[in-house]
Amino acid sequence: MDTKALENKAREHRIEIIQMIYDAQSGHPGGSLSAIDILTALYGYKMKFNPKKPDWEDRDRFVYSKGHACPALYTVLADHGYFSREEFKKFRKLGGMLQGHADRKWTPGVEFSAGSLGQGLGFAIGIALAGRLDKKDYKVYCMLGDGECEEGAVWESAMAAPNFRLKNLIAILDYNKVQQTGKVKDIMNLEPIEDKWKSFGWRTIVIDGHSMKEIVSALDAAVKDGPTIIIANTKKGKGVSFMELNEKFHGKAPNAEEYKKAMEELNA
Amino acid sequence: MPEIATRDGYGTGLLKVGKNPNIVALDADLSDSTKSQEFGKAYPERFFNVGIAEQDMISISAGLAASGKIVFASSFSIFSERAFEHFRNTVARPKLNVKLCGSHAGFKTGEDGSSAQCIEDFAVYRSLPNVAVISPADAVETEKAVEFLASYKGPSYMRTTRAKVPVIFDSNYKFELGRGVVLKKGKDAVVFATGPLVHEALKAAEELDKDGIKIYVVNIHTIKPIDESLVIKLARETKAVISAEDHNVIGGLGSAIAEVLSKNSPTQMEMVGVKDTFGESGTPEELYEKYGLTSKHIINAVKSAIRRKSK
């Protein structure tokens, strides 16, 4: 897909995300909307995978460590044919395959059973080490949240990846500036975040995480040498004005009025 | 009887199964203590020292397992618990093939003191769905358990100890998950023991023999799944049940047996174990004496159980 097509696709996904969370009356819209442009590009432009063979050994892996924002991942996986969009209606419902937090046991295409922050990057390191042992050339992408970086375990993994000289590992920070109860900088400031990762031995690329052009070129640049982290400056709730940078929509579904307004803004 | 620590059995077992190129091992910089270092020396490309970072060790283990590797990860049992929630969510929940080994468990840890004397690992790990919990009695059984685990699919937790314990089994011993091993037959009472307490129970049985008291000694090497049918059968036969473990009496082997019996065949029990208290520094022998974990304490428990059933 070219940049224009990716942008269009991401807009469609935003509509699906709002619909899914509205139907469930539960879920995490803010972090889904901040991550969706990058996820659209990963699956639509960069990664190699086969929805008919989700366990294909040579596939690139995407470890979604911020698994609360799973609606974004579900819209992308459905779009590529891992399962039907009909499943969206059963999101967070008993018996449905789309769990409240992304889970490899339940959903085809999901690599990592998430829900507890600070564990995805280590998991991605494990996959990257296995790839090296097996002489595979697959790449491992891992998306972290910014609030997630307050977990100490993230920094254990941040220390380990350069020590293991992992060239097949690309982390992506969805730096959307807001966590559950407020602004990241007020709760536990991460700055200078690029310096932190650099000092741990990572190559860093800083981009606007809502510019498809910048996302695509960062993904191209990232796979040359690693470990690399793409620090994507994003906006929590991006695309729906009243959700943007608003912690209230970290983990809350829109009501009927908010839903209507959001859909209007997204040209649904 | 020669004496070898069960952690040494882990080391030799891991080295043996290491021939399989699909096996990897991880440690959080305690490999000379946990004994995974022998594997590390033989197969450096498949051994990962993650530094003093147990949480990362578990997450990395999960990623390796999700990529088809058979993963052995070790640390002190107490420090494995630091990564308990990682193990719960990232290993146990998706049922990944990670075999966790916690060494230096129980009061057998001795001089290191209470911070390392893990007395709650059975309780916490057996509360996790999908996880097998193993507690070998000697170095041979540990080695055989490692060989078994190499071909077993799914997560497990195995505990080993620091101090040497007498070797009970010979090299023909076969490890069967979930099957208790009757080491001595009796009629008056049954002692279900695990880990270093198996040896104490055998000593107790010898002493009791002299008084004409015949007891069963059963080695429960698998805390979960517990051998329900054997527990029920011998409880019905003897009507006097004693559990013996180097673990808190809350949540461990005694509790697992009580859960089985209360549902199927309610039987009065005596529990030999750590009486809900933290330990202190001392030799393992001193600690076993002070905290009630010796053959003498098992003898008292047997006599008490027999008295209670005649009432």
HADDOCK unambig.tbl for C-alpha pairs under 7 A between the chains (distance, minus, plus):
assign (segid A and resid 104 and name CA) (segid B and resid 94 and name CA) 6.81 0.50 0.50
assign (segid A and resid 105 and name CA) (segid B and resid 94 and name CA) 5.67 0.50 0.50
assign (segid A and resid 113 and name CA) (segid B and resid 90 and name CA) 6.29 0.50 0.50
assign (segid A and resid 113 and name CA) (segid B and resid 94 and name CA) 6.66 0.50 0.50
assign (segid A and resid 119 and name CA) (segid B and resid 59 and name CA) 5.76 0.50 0.50
assign (segid A and resid 119 and name CA) (segid B and resid 86 and name CA) 6.93 0.50 0.50
assign (segid A and resid 122 and name CA) (segid B and resid 56 and name CA) 5.46 0.50 0.50
assign (segid A and resid 122 and name CA) (segid B and resid 59 and name CA) 4.73 0.50 0.50
assign (segid A and resid 122 and name CA) (segid B and resid 60 and name CA) 4.68 0.50 0.50
assign (segid A and resid 123 and name CA) (segid B and resid 59 and name CA) 4.68 0.50 0.50
assign (segid A and resid 123 and name CA) (segid B and resid 60 and name CA) 4.70 0.50 0.50
assign (segid A and resid 123 and name CA) (segid B and resid 62 and name CA) 5.87 0.50 0.50
assign (segid A and resid 123 and name CA) (segid B and resid 63 and name CA) 4.16 0.50 0.50
assign (segid A and resid 124 and name CA) (segid B and resid 63 and name CA) 5.97 0.50 0.50
assign (segid A and resid 125 and name CA) (segid B and resid 60 and name CA) 5.79 0.50 0.50
assign (segid A and resid 125 and name CA) (segid B and resid 63 and name CA) 6.84 0.50 0.50
assign (segid A and resid 126 and name CA) (segid B and resid 60 and name CA) 4.11 0.50 0.50
assign (segid A and resid 126 and name CA) (segid B and resid 61 and name CA) 6.05 0.50 0.50
assign (segid A and resid 126 and name CA) (segid B and resid 62 and name CA) 6.77 0.50 0.50
assign (segid A and resid 126 and name CA) (segid B and resid 63 and name CA) 4.01 0.50 0.50
assign (segid A and resid 126 and name CA) (segid B and resid 64 and name CA) 4.41 0.50 0.50
assign (segid A and resid 127 and name CA) (segid B and resid 63 and name CA) 4.70 0.50 0.50
assign (segid A and resid 127 and name CA) (segid B and resid 64 and name CA) 5.19 0.50 0.50
assign (segid A and resid 127 and name CA) (segid B and resid 67 and name CA) 5.89 0.50 0.50
assign (segid A and resid 130 and name CA) (segid B and resid 64 and name CA) 5.58 0.50 0.50
assign (segid A and resid 130 and name CA) (segid B and resid 67 and name CA) 6.28 0.50 0.50
assign (segid A and resid 153 and name CA) (segid B and resid 55 and name CA) 6.25 0.50 0.50
assign (segid A and resid 153 and name CA) (segid B and resid 56 and name CA) 6.31 0.50 0.50
assign (segid A and resid 156 and name CA) (segid B and resid 53 and name CA) 6.22 0.50 0.50
assign (segid A and resid 156 and name CA) (segid B and resid 56 and name CA) 5.94 0.50 0.50
assign (segid A and resid 157 and name CA) (segid B and resid 56 and name CA) 5.89 0.50 0.50
assign (segid A and resid 160 and name CA) (segid B and resid 50 and name CA) 6.70 0.50 0.50
